[in-house]
Amino acid sequence: MPHHMNAVATVLALVLVTGRADAQVEPPSDSIAQNVLCISFDDDSEYLLAYDETLDLAIQAVHLGRGESEKDTRKCFFRMGEALARHLVFEDPNDPEPRYWYAAAMALRAAEEGGRTQVGLAQRAHEQARITLTVAPGHAGAQHVLGRLHAAVMRLSSFKRFIAIRILGGKVLSEASWETAESYLAAAARLQPEVSTHHYELGALYLDTHRPELALVAFERVLACAPMELADRKVHERAGEMVERSRREMEGEVPERAVSSRRFGRRRMGGRP
């Protein structure tokens, strides 16, 4: 059996074994799972799955990664989703869904990496999310990816941001601003109010820009959303903690990690909550 047939069969079996990331099954995190997940996909491999099945597999890989606690396994899931989605982007460049999941997988993996790899992934995710919006204006997922990337850049210290832009070549990152991040995330939350991660990222941005009243509303909306994936449970748990933090900040208590220079604007950056 050719290598790519073994790879796809193994990945498909893994997703089926883990219950397609439903709320009743925990994703694997042992060394065997890591070895299974770290599969190399060739760009020109001819997957033997139908188009929709391949897309579904890419989506499940991303969701499994979001719910995984082990970093190496998490990265492998994201690489898997990235490779499968990219294959479909080449097959049908005008379908926004594979392109969005390609961008989402890269953006999530960027958060796990460092240095030039992180910057490169962030830039490519940004590019693919922008293209998704040209194909499907108003795509909530693509807006979420762009908003999250902008916010992540603004959370860097000024020194790290300088390194990312000037040394590592992340020129597109120089366009980041809190205002643009908020615009994208607010649009995503408005377009898909049932998706908890949109509200969570928007709430985190509100805290970063010293607006705990708005943050509290956003985090309470997270708790009002029904979990759609296993990873959403973790989002709900964090949102519960952030509700309490928002209330404390409304009462004037500022967390130790908060930076006094954190402002709503392009040139002021603070730490992540």
Buried (B, 14 or more C-beta within 10 A) or exposed (E): EEEBEEBBEEBBEBBEEBBBBEEEBEBBBEEEBBEBBEBEBEEEBEBEBEBEBBBBBBBBBBBBBBBBEBEBBBBBBBBBBBBBBBBBBEEEEEBBBBBBBBBBBBBBBBBBBEEEEBBBBBBBBBEBBBBBBEBBEEBBBBBBBBBBBBBBBBBBEEEEBEBBBEEBEBEBBBEBBBBBBBBBBBBBBEBBBEBBBBBBBBBBBBBBBBBBEBBBBBBBBBBEBEEBBBBBEBBBEBBEEBBEBBBEBEEEEEEEEBBEEBBBEBEBBBEEB
